[in-house]
Amino acid sequence: MSYNLVWFKRDLRVHDHAPLLYASRNAPVLCLFIIEPSLWAADDVATHHYQFLRDSLLDLELALRKRGGGLRIEVGEAVAVLQRLWQEAPFLALYSHQETGNWLSFQRDLAVQGWCREHGLLWHEFAQFGVVRRLQNRDLWKAHWEALMAEPCLEPPVCDWIALPEPFTWPEPNSLGLLQPDLPLRQLGGRRQGIETLRDFLFERCGAYRGGISSPLSAPTACSRLSAYLAFGCLSLREVVQATRRQLAALPRGDARRAGLTAFVSRLYWHCHFMQKLESEPELEFTNLHRGYDGLREADWNPVHFQALSAGQTGWPLVDACVAMLQQTGWLNFRMRAMLVSVASYPLWLHWQPVGTWLARQFLDYEPGIHWSQMQMQAGTTGINTTRVYNPIKQARDHDPHGHFVRHWLPALRRVPNEWLFEPWRMSVKLQQQCGLRIGVDIAEPLVDLESATRQAKTRVYQVRGRADVKAAKAAIVEKHGSRKQPTRRRPTQAAACDWVQTQLDF
Ligand SMILES: Cc1cc2nc3c(=O)[nH]c(=O)nc-3n(C[C@H](O)[C@H](O)[C@H](O)COP(=O)(O)OP(=O)(O)OC[C@H]3O[C@@H](n4cnc5c(N)ncnc54)[C@H](O)[C@@H]3O)c2cc1C
């Protein structure tokens, strides 16, 4: 019997799943997930991504079984797996969501497209985010996003299913080259966990969103914590937007939670806005968005600086505490991510690409479109965003004034008085002895003088920014990637008119 093949990728749910619905309309369905060794061998993934994926696939499989179906999981490169299935029994068509992934998954999709063409097979790809393939210009993008988010969420269909082979044996992470241990405090994967997190946020925690998302102390509970569930597609973006808007409508005017939820919806919009950049320009994973910045930092790579940063040994307590948290949980709030990249890019003068690869490996919610766009934005290589440089000592005073966060993640600093906590290297030797802290042993001595290294870095960036050719190239980038304040049919003429919104990401 012939069938339609539904290829699950980063859309691990049966709800609001257009490929599953449309595939089920004219034939029995076989649901497939492919564990692709070449993607797992890349530098931007780690064991915790695999384990989160595994949680999510187990949940998906359960949801399919409840409906009489199941999930076939195969290990192999996508084209080889499709060929294998085709040889077992040719299918009618391939169904999946569009993916705006990293360069490797983009190349893989091109290979699959070629394979489908060779076999005269239709590949039906459906948008799951507000990202537009082959977008011509950004003018009506916001209206498109709103229209997509307003469409009704799709119920899981009633399907005829293709019988599945023997139960699947999971490859151990190390057989895929994933040698690091799982993170002890990572979020658990799966749709049920995602729904629980969404409910908890909308009905219990959202009051703390506005005002609570910048401090690393309050952010773990004030933020929605939905990013990994969105990145793996356990939840659809549309269902999160709609559930939030329902809750907003139910809250009385003047209720403080409304401001938080409104700000949260704007983040969901930004999710797709940033992904669109990578969709429109996949090279931005590797090359500066504004090519005028080529050569700015690339040749100055300093392995000692990078080693210190990635080991959480810069000597700046807030930076090192953030790295320690990241290594245990796989998550940091936006402000602390931005600060890490700022520290890497300015005083440590590290090129964003290898830093971004390291961070992608750490972030459980790694979403290439958001990640690489943000990396470049914080490193100052987009050419269209205001330069933001975060001072880690000021950030510590503003967002961890009593030092609770730093002391929690850096226990060696627990006895250091508040006065010295964020600059412990300034303590006298006598004071260090009294606190039981050895600079250079329990915490590193900063690698550079923060103030002068930052000043020097800014000067170098501003020199590029001020060049006539760099200024001239800005308008084309805004035209292609900049958000529009209002949906308009008019073409923007002034670069500055369009990039204001992209600097509004922080409260
Ligand atoms: C250098 C850098 C790298 C980043 N890499 C990623 C990444 O790989 N994956 C990722 O999901 N987010 C990334 N972000 C954005 C942001 O930090 C995270 O989305 C957020 O911290 C996730 O926690 P949350 O779901 O609780 O956020 P919430 O504040 O509750 O936001 C809800 C959702 O909105 C989206 N969102 C929030 N902030 C942004 C933003 N600034 N830009 C685009 N979308 C946003 C995310 O999907 C998020 O899940 C990055 C930010 C920076 C500065």
The ligand as a MOL file (V3000), in Angstrom:
LIG
                    3D

  0  0  0     0  0            999 V3000
M  V30 BEGIN CTAB
M  V30 COUNTS 53 58 0 0 0
M  V30 BEGIN ATOM
M  V30 1 C 23.8760 36.3870 21.7510 0
M  V30 2 C 22.4640 35.9010 21.8850 0
M  V30 3 C 22.1210 34.6430 21.4210 0
M  V30 4 C 20.8130 34.1890 21.5120 0
M  V30 5 N 20.5330 32.9320 21.0420 0
M  V30 6 C 19.2590 32.4730 21.1090 0
M  V30 7 C 18.9330 31.1800 20.6350 0
M  V30 8 O 19.7920 30.4430 20.1230 0
M  V30 9 N 17.6440 30.7540 20.7470 0
M  V30 10 C 16.6740 31.5530 21.2870 0
M  V30 11 O 15.5190 31.1250 21.3740 0
M  V30 12 N 16.9670 32.7890 21.7250 0
M  V30 13 C 18.2110 33.2770 21.6790 0
M  V30 14 N 18.4870 34.5370 22.1440 0
M  V30 15 C 17.3850 35.4220 22.5630 0
M  V30 16 C 16.9900 35.3530 24.0490 0
M  V30 17 O 18.0990 35.5500 24.8680 0
M  V30 18 C 16.3040 34.0380 24.4030 0
M  V30 19 O 15.2320 33.8080 23.5020 0
M  V30 20 C 15.6960 34.0400 25.7840 0
M  V30 21 O 16.6760 34.3070 26.7510 0
M  V30 22 C 15.0490 32.6740 26.0340 0
M  V30 23 O 14.4170 32.6190 27.2740 0
M  V30 24 P 12.8210 32.6790 27.3870 0
M  V30 25 O 12.1490 31.7530 26.4630 0
M  V30 26 O 12.4860 32.5190 28.8270 0
M  V30 27 O 12.5820 34.1740 26.9010 0
M  V30 28 P 11.3040 35.1050 26.9170 0
M  V30 29 O 11.7660 36.4710 27.2890 0
M  V30 30 O 10.2160 34.5330 27.7270 0
M  V30 31 O 10.9110 35.1920 25.3850 0
M  V30 32 C 9.9320 34.3610 24.7710 0
M  V30 33 C 10.4300 33.8960 23.4380 0
M  V30 34 O 10.6290 35.0060 22.5720 0
M  V30 35 C 11.7720 34.7980 21.7540 0
M  V30 36 N 12.7590 35.8240 22.0710 0
M  V30 37 C 13.0050 36.3880 23.2660 0
M  V30 38 N 13.9480 37.3320 23.1620 0
M  V30 39 C 14.3090 37.3680 21.8710 0
M  V30 40 C 15.2360 38.1380 21.1340 0
M  V30 41 N 15.9750 39.0680 21.7060 0
M  V30 42 N 15.3550 37.9080 19.8190 0
M  V30 43 C 14.6110 36.9680 19.2060 0
M  V30 44 N 13.7090 36.2100 19.8580 0
M  V30 45 C 13.5530 36.4080 21.1660 0
M  V30 46 C 12.2860 33.3980 22.0940 0
M  V30 47 O 11.7050 32.4680 21.2200 0
M  V30 48 C 11.7610 33.1880 23.4940 0
M  V30 49 O 11.5720 31.8400 23.8150 0
M  V30 50 C 19.8070 35.0150 22.0800 0
M  V30 51 C 20.1620 36.2750 22.5610 0
M  V30 52 C 21.4720 36.7130 22.4700 0
M  V30 53 C 21.8260 38.0680 23.0030 0
M  V30 END ATOM
M  V30 BEGIN BOND
M  V30 1 1 1 2
M  V30 2 1 2 3
M  V30 3 2 2 52
M  V30 4 2 3 4
M  V30 5 1 4 5
M  V30 6 1 4 50
M  V30 7 2 5 6
M  V30 8 1 6 7
M  V30 9 1 6 13
M  V30 10 2 7 8
M  V30 11 1 7 9
M  V30 12 1 9 10
M  V30 13 2 10 11
M  V30 14 1 10 12
M  V30 15 2 12 13
M  V30 16 1 13 14
M  V30 17 1 14 15
M  V30 18 1 14 50
M  V30 19 1 15 16
M  V30 20 1 16 17
M  V30 21 1 16 18
M  V30 22 1 18 19
M  V30 23 1 18 20
M  V30 24 1 20 21
M  V30 25 1 20 22
M  V30 26 1 22 23
M  V30 27 1 23 24
M  V30 28 2 24 25
M  V30 29 1 24 26
M  V30 30 1 24 27
M  V30 31 1 27 28
M  V30 32 2 28 29
M  V30 33 1 28 30
M  V30 34 1 28 31
M  V30 35 1 31 32
M  V30 36 1 32 33
M  V30 37 1 33 34
M  V30 38 1 33 48
M  V30 39 1 34 35
M  V30 40 1 35 36
M  V30 41 1 35 46
M  V30 42 1 36 37
M  V30 43 1 36 45
M  V30 44 2 37 38
M  V30 45 1 38 39
M  V30 46 1 39 40
M  V30 47 2 39 45
M  V30 48 1 40 41
M  V30 49 2 40 42
M  V30 50 1 42 43
M  V30 51 2 43 44
M  V30 52 1 44 45
M  V30 53 1 46 47
M  V30 54 1 46 48
M  V30 55 1 48 49
M  V30 56 2 50 51
M  V30 57 1 51 52
M  V30 58 1 52 53
M  V30 END BOND
M  V30 END CTAB
M  END
